[in-house]
Amino acid sequence: MMADGLATALMVMDAKNGKKLIESMSGFEAYLITKNMEKLVTSSFPNS
């Protein structure tokens, strides 16, 4: 349930603030792709 809520929140946030949100949370990582096809990954995302 938590992942679903976070995914929804990230969809309505801009990617850079979404990345900051996930970085501030323990136990979560994210791979984000912006509407301009820029790829952003959190610092501990596997294989980043």
PyMOL Python script that loads the backbone (N, CA, C, O; Angstrom):
from pymol import cmd

cmd.read_pdbstr("""\
ATOM      1  N   MET A   1       0.812  -1.198   0.000  1.00  0.00           N
ATOM      2  CA  MET A   1       0.000   0.000   0.000  1.00  0.00           C
ATOM      3  C   MET A   1       0.853   1.259   0.000  1.00  0.00           C
ATOM      4  O   MET A   1       0.538   2.233  -0.684  1.00  0.00           O
ATOM      5  N   MET A   2       1.943   1.235   0.775  1.00  0.00           N
ATOM      6  CA  MET A   2       2.802   2.406   0.852  1.00  0.00           C
ATOM      7  C   MET A   2       3.407   2.721  -0.515  1.00  0.00           C
ATOM      8  O   MET A   2       3.469   3.883  -0.916  1.00  0.00           O
ATOM      9  N   ALA A   3       3.854   1.679  -1.232  1.00  0.00           N
ATOM     10  CA  ALA A   3       4.458   1.899  -2.543  1.00  0.00           C
ATOM     11  C   ALA A   3       3.447   2.494  -3.517  1.00  0.00           C
ATOM     12  O   ALA A   3       3.797   3.358  -4.321  1.00  0.00           O
ATOM     13  N   ASP A   4       2.204   2.045  -3.451  1.00  0.00           N
ATOM     14  CA  ASP A   4       1.167   2.581  -4.325  1.00  0.00           C
ATOM     15  C   ASP A   4       0.923   4.056  -4.042  1.00  0.00           C
ATOM     16  O   ASP A   4       0.780   4.855  -4.968  1.00  0.00           O
ATOM     17  N   GLY A   5       0.876   4.415  -2.773  1.00  0.00           N
ATOM     18  CA  GLY A   5       0.680   5.823  -2.401  1.00  0.00           C
ATOM     19  C   GLY A   5       1.845   6.687  -2.830  1.00  0.00           C
ATOM     20  O   GLY A   5       1.651   7.805  -3.308  1.00  0.00           O
ATOM     21  N   LEU A   6       3.061   6.176  -2.662  1.00  0.00           N
ATOM     22  CA  LEU A   6       4.242   6.937  -3.084  1.00  0.00           C
ATOM     23  C   LEU A   6       4.273   7.096  -4.597  1.00  0.00           C
ATOM     24  O   LEU A   6       4.610   8.169  -5.098  1.00  0.00           O
ATOM     25  N   ALA A   7       3.926   6.044  -5.332  1.00  0.00           N
ATOM     26  CA  ALA A   7       3.901   6.126  -6.791  1.00  0.00           C
ATOM     27  C   ALA A   7       2.916   7.202  -7.248  1.00  0.00           C
ATOM     28  O   ALA A   7       3.209   7.973  -8.161  1.00  0.00           O
ATOM     29  N   THR A   8       1.759   7.246  -6.613  1.00  0.00           N
ATOM     30  CA  THR A   8       0.768   8.269  -6.953  1.00  0.00           C
ATOM     31  C   THR A   8       1.299   9.665  -6.639  1.00  0.00           C
ATOM     32  O   THR A   8       1.145  10.583  -7.445  1.00  0.00           O
ATOM     33  N   ALA A   9       1.923   9.832  -5.470  1.00  0.00           N
ATOM     34  CA  ALA A   9       2.477  11.139  -5.104  1.00  0.00           C
ATOM     35  C   ALA A   9       3.555  11.569  -6.097  1.00  0.00           C
ATOM     36  O   ALA A   9       3.603  12.732  -6.496  1.00  0.00           O
ATOM     37  N   LEU A  10       4.417  10.636  -6.495  1.00  0.00           N
ATOM     38  CA  LEU A  10       5.490  10.978  -7.429  1.00  0.00           C
ATOM     39  C   LEU A  10       4.955  11.380  -8.794  1.00  0.00           C
ATOM     40  O   LEU A  10       5.573  12.186  -9.490  1.00  0.00           O
ATOM     41  N   MET A  11       3.816  10.830  -9.182  1.00  0.00           N
ATOM     42  CA  MET A  11       3.226  11.175 -10.479  1.00  0.00           C
ATOM     43  C   MET A  11       2.769  12.634 -10.533  1.00  0.00           C
ATOM     44  O   MET A  11       2.764  13.239 -11.605  1.00  0.00           O
ATOM     45  N   VAL A  12       2.386  13.200  -9.394  1.00  0.00           N
ATOM     46  CA  VAL A  12       1.890  14.581  -9.402  1.00  0.00           C
ATOM     47  C   VAL A  12       2.954  15.598  -8.986  1.00  0.00           C
ATOM     48  O   VAL A  12       2.734  16.805  -9.093  1.00  0.00           O
ATOM     49  N   MET A  13       4.112  15.113  -8.511  1.00  0.00           N
ATOM     50  CA  MET A  13       5.217  16.006  -8.130  1.00  0.00           C
ATOM     51  C   MET A  13       6.167  16.157  -9.303  1.00  0.00           C
ATOM     52  O   MET A  13       6.198  15.315 -10.201  1.00  0.00           O
ATOM     53  N   ASP A  14       6.948  17.241  -9.294  1.00  0.00           N
ATOM     54  CA  ASP A  14       8.011  17.297 -10.287  1.00  0.00           C
ATOM     55  C   ASP A  14       9.087  16.294  -9.863  1.00  0.00           C
ATOM     56  O   ASP A  14       9.231  15.998  -8.677  1.00  0.00           O
ATOM     57  N   ALA A  15       9.833  15.780 -10.825  1.00  0.00           N
ATOM     58  CA  ALA A  15      10.753  14.663 -10.590  1.00  0.00           C
ATOM     59  C   ALA A  15      11.841  14.985  -9.565  1.00  0.00           C
ATOM     60  O   ALA A  15      12.180  14.139  -8.738  1.00  0.00           O
ATOM     61  N   LYS A  16      12.381  16.183  -9.612  1.00  0.00           N
ATOM     62  CA  LYS A  16      13.470  16.507  -8.684  1.00  0.00           C
ATOM     63  C   LYS A  16      12.986  16.547  -7.238  1.00  0.00           C
ATOM     64  O   LYS A  16      13.692  16.086  -6.342  1.00  0.00           O
ATOM     65  N   ASN A  17      11.796  17.089  -6.998  1.00  0.00           N
ATOM     66  CA  ASN A  17      11.254  17.071  -5.636  1.00  0.00           C
ATOM     67  C   ASN A  17      10.814  15.672  -5.232  1.00  0.00           C
ATOM     68  O   ASN A  17      10.912  15.308  -4.059  1.00  0.00           O
ATOM     69  N   GLY A  18      10.334  14.887  -6.180  1.00  0.00           N
ATOM     70  CA  GLY A  18       9.988  13.507  -5.896  1.00  0.00           C
ATOM     71  C   GLY A  18      11.213  12.705  -5.489  1.00  0.00           C
ATOM     72  O   GLY A  18      11.159  11.897  -4.562  1.00  0.00           O
ATOM     73  N   LYS A  19      12.313  12.934  -6.188  1.00  0.00           N
ATOM     74  CA  LYS A  19      13.564  12.255  -5.835  1.00  0.00           C
ATOM     75  C   LYS A  19      13.994  12.647  -4.424  1.00  0.00           C
ATOM     76  O   LYS A  19      14.416  11.792  -3.645  1.00  0.00           O
ATOM     77  N   LYS A  20      13.891  13.923  -4.093  1.00  0.00           N
ATOM     78  CA  LYS A  20      14.247  14.381  -2.741  1.00  0.00           C
ATOM     79  C   LYS A  20      13.366  13.710  -1.691  1.00  0.00           C
ATOM     80  O   LYS A  20      13.850  13.322  -0.628  1.00  0.00           O
ATOM     81  N   LEU A  21      12.081  13.574  -1.986  1.00  0.00           N
ATOM     82  CA  LEU A  21      11.166  12.920  -1.048  1.00  0.00           C
ATOM     83  C   LEU A  21      11.606  11.486  -0.795  1.00  0.00           C
ATOM     84  O   LEU A  21      11.711  11.066   0.357  1.00  0.00           O
ATOM     85  N   ILE A  22      11.862  10.733  -1.850  1.00  0.00           N
ATOM     86  CA  ILE A  22      12.256   9.334  -1.688  1.00  0.00           C
ATOM     87  C   ILE A  22      13.603   9.229  -0.991  1.00  0.00           C
ATOM     88  O   ILE A  22      13.795   8.348  -0.154  1.00  0.00           O
ATOM     89  N   GLU A  23      14.542  10.115  -1.323  1.00  0.00           N
ATOM     90  CA  GLU A  23      15.855  10.110  -0.669  1.00  0.00           C
ATOM     91  C   GLU A  23      15.725  10.341   0.839  1.00  0.00           C
ATOM     92  O   GLU A  23      16.560   9.873   1.612  1.00  0.00           O
ATOM     93  N   SER A  24      14.684  11.058   1.257  1.00  0.00           N
ATOM     94  CA  SER A  24      14.511  11.363   2.680  1.00  0.00           C
ATOM     95  C   SER A  24      13.897  10.202   3.462  1.00  0.00           C
ATOM     96  O   SER A  24      13.820  10.256   4.689  1.00  0.00           O
ATOM     97  N   MET A  25      13.465   9.164   2.768  1.00  0.00           N
ATOM     98  CA  MET A  25      12.773   8.043   3.397  1.00  0.00           C
ATOM     99  C   MET A  25      13.679   6.814   3.440  1.00  0.00           C
ATOM    100  O   MET A  25      14.293   6.452   2.436  1.00  0.00           O
ATOM    101  N   SER A  26      13.758   6.188   4.584  1.00  0.00           N
ATOM    102  CA  SER A  26      14.568   4.980   4.748  1.00  0.00           C
ATOM    103  C   SER A  26      13.870   3.779   4.117  1.00  0.00           C
ATOM    104  O   SER A  26      12.675   3.565   4.324  1.00  0.00           O
ATOM    105  N   GLY A  27      14.619   3.003   3.351  1.00  0.00           N
ATOM    106  CA  GLY A  27      14.073   1.768   2.798  1.00  0.00           C
ATOM    107  C   GLY A  27      13.396   1.906   1.451  1.00  0.00           C
ATOM    108  O   GLY A  27      12.797   0.945   0.967  1.00  0.00           O
ATOM    109  N   PHE A  28      13.474   3.074   0.830  1.00  0.00           N
ATOM    110  CA  PHE A  28      12.832   3.278  -0.466  1.00  0.00           C
ATOM    111  C   PHE A  28      13.844   3.790  -1.474  1.00  0.00           C
ATOM    112  O   PHE A  28      14.741   4.557  -1.125  1.00  0.00           O
ATOM    113  N   GLU A  29      13.703   3.371  -2.719  1.00  0.00           N
ATOM    114  CA  GLU A  29      14.513   3.842  -3.831  1.00  0.00           C
ATOM    115  C   GLU A  29      13.579   4.102  -4.995  1.00  0.00           C
ATOM    116  O   GLU A  29      12.452   3.606  -5.015  1.00  0.00           O
ATOM    117  N   ALA A  30      14.044   4.882  -5.971  1.00  0.00           N
ATOM    118  CA  ALA A  30      13.190   5.186  -7.126  1.00  0.00           C
ATOM    119  C   ALA A  30      14.014   5.398  -8.379  1.00  0.00           C
ATOM    120  O   ALA A  30      15.160   5.846  -8.327  1.00  0.00           O
ATOM    121  N   TYR A  31      13.408   5.068  -9.500  1.00  0.00           N
ATOM    122  CA  TYR A  31      13.938   5.333 -10.833  1.00  0.00           C
ATOM    123  C   TYR A  31      12.867   6.160 -11.512  1.00  0.00           C
ATOM    124  O   TYR A  31      11.779   5.657 -11.793  1.00  0.00           O
ATOM    125  N   LEU A  32      13.162   7.426 -11.779  1.00  0.00           N
ATOM    126  CA  LEU A  32      12.166   8.334 -12.336  1.00  0.00           C
ATOM    127  C   LEU A  32      12.553   8.732 -13.754  1.00  0.00           C
ATOM    128  O   LEU A  32      13.731   8.930 -14.051  1.00  0.00           O
ATOM    129  N   ILE A  33      11.557   8.847 -14.627  1.00  0.00           N
ATOM    130  CA  ILE A  33      11.768   9.321 -15.991  1.00  0.00           C
ATOM    131  C   ILE A  33      10.843  10.511 -16.188  1.00  0.00           C
ATOM    132  O   ILE A  33       9.628  10.398 -16.026  1.00  0.00           O
ATOM    133  N   THR A  34      11.428  11.662 -16.542  1.00  0.00           N
ATOM    134  CA  THR A  34      10.642  12.885 -16.700  1.00  0.00           C
ATOM    135  C   THR A  34       9.947  12.905 -18.060  1.00  0.00           C
ATOM    136  O   THR A  34      10.217  12.064 -18.917  1.00  0.00           O
ATOM    137  N   LYS A  35       9.057  13.864 -18.247  1.00  0.00           N
ATOM    138  CA  LYS A  35       8.376  13.987 -19.539  1.00  0.00           C
ATOM    139  C   LYS A  35       9.359  14.329 -20.658  1.00  0.00           C
ATOM    140  O   LYS A  35       9.052  14.133 -21.834  1.00  0.00           O
ATOM    141  N   ASN A  36      10.528  14.833 -20.302  1.00  0.00           N
ATOM    142  CA  ASN A  36      11.578  15.122 -21.286  1.00  0.00           C
ATOM    143  C   ASN A  36      12.548  13.957 -21.433  1.00  0.00           C
ATOM    144  O   ASN A  36      13.604  14.095 -22.050  1.00  0.00           O
ATOM    145  N   MET A  37      12.184  12.804 -20.862  1.00  0.00           N
ATOM    146  CA  MET A  37      12.969  11.571 -20.933  1.00  0.00           C
ATOM    147  C   MET A  37      14.284  11.623 -20.154  1.00  0.00           C
ATOM    148  O   MET A  37      15.187  10.824 -20.406  1.00  0.00           O
ATOM    149  N   GLU A  38      14.394  12.566 -19.203  1.00  0.00           N
ATOM    150  CA  GLU A  38      15.555  12.613 -18.304  1.00  0.00           C
ATOM    151  C   GLU A  38      15.371  11.510 -17.266  1.00  0.00           C
ATOM    152  O   GLU A  38      14.281  11.334 -16.721  1.00  0.00           O
ATOM    153  N   LYS A  39      16.440  10.774 -16.999  1.00  0.00           N
ATOM    154  CA  LYS A  39      16.372   9.697 -16.021  1.00  0.00           C
ATOM    155  C   LYS A  39      17.014  10.145 -14.715  1.00  0.00           C
ATOM    156  O   LYS A  39      18.138  10.645 -14.708  1.00  0.00           O
ATOM    157  N   LEU A  40      16.297   9.964 -13.615  1.00  0.00           N
ATOM    158  CA  LEU A  40      16.796  10.293 -12.278  1.00  0.00           C
ATOM    159  C   LEU A  40      16.672   9.047 -11.415  1.00  0.00           C
ATOM    160  O   LEU A  40      15.631   8.391 -11.416  1.00  0.00           O
ATOM    161  N   VAL A  41      17.714   8.722 -10.687  1.00  0.00           N
ATOM    162  CA  VAL A  41      17.661   7.586  -9.768  1.00  0.00           C
ATOM    163  C   VAL A  41      18.121   8.042  -8.389  1.00  0.00           C
ATOM    164  O   VAL A  41      18.962   8.931  -8.259  1.00  0.00           O
ATOM    165  N   THR A  42      17.555   7.419  -7.371  1.00  0.00           N
ATOM    166  CA  THR A  42      17.991   7.730  -6.011  1.00  0.00           C
ATOM    167  C   THR A  42      19.365   7.117  -5.788  1.00  0.00           C
ATOM    168  O   THR A  42      19.773   6.207  -6.510  1.00  0.00           O
ATOM    169  N   SER A  43      20.066   7.614  -4.797  1.00  0.00           N
ATOM    170  CA  SER A  43      21.479   7.296  -4.614  1.00  0.00           C
ATOM    171  C   SER A  43      21.781   5.824  -4.391  1.00  0.00           C
ATOM    172  O   SER A  43      22.868   5.372  -4.753  1.00  0.00           O
ATOM    173  N   SER A  44      20.877   5.068  -3.819  1.00  0.00           N
ATOM    174  CA  SER A  44      21.137   3.653  -3.551  1.00  0.00           C
ATOM    175  C   SER A  44      20.355   2.717  -4.461  1.00  0.00           C
ATOM    176  O   SER A  44      20.238   1.524  -4.179  1.00  0.00           O
ATOM    177  N   PHE A  45      19.819   3.255  -5.551  1.00  0.00           N
ATOM    178  CA  PHE A  45      19.095   2.411  -6.480  1.00  0.00           C
ATOM    179  C   PHE A  45      20.039   1.353  -7.041  1.00  0.00           C
ATOM    180  O   PHE A  45      21.158   1.680  -7.438  1.00  0.00           O
ATOM    181  N   PRO A  46      19.611   0.091  -7.081  1.00  0.00           N
ATOM    182  CA  PRO A  46      20.508  -0.962  -7.574  1.00  0.00           C
ATOM    183  C   PRO A  46      21.024  -0.691  -8.997  1.00  0.00           C
ATOM    184  O   PRO A  46      20.276  -0.287  -9.886  1.00  0.00           O
ATOM    185  N   ASN A  47      22.300  -0.925  -9.169  1.00  0.00           N
ATOM    186  CA  ASN A  47      22.974  -0.755 -10.479  1.00  0.00           C
ATOM    187  C   ASN A  47      22.940   0.670 -11.007  1.00  0.00           C
ATOM    188  O   ASN A  47      22.948   0.876 -12.221  1.00  0.00           O
ATOM    189  N   SER A  48      22.902   1.660 -10.117  1.00  0.00           N
ATOM    190  CA  SER A  48      22.905   3.052 -10.576  1.00  0.00           C
ATOM    191  C   SER A  48      24.304   3.629 -10.587  1.00  0.00           C
ATOM    192  O   SER A  48      24.489   4.792 -10.947  1.00  0.00           O
TER     193      SER A  48
END
""", "prot")
cmd.dss("prot")
cmd.show_as("cartoon", "prot")
cmd.util.cbc("prot")
cmd.orient("prot")
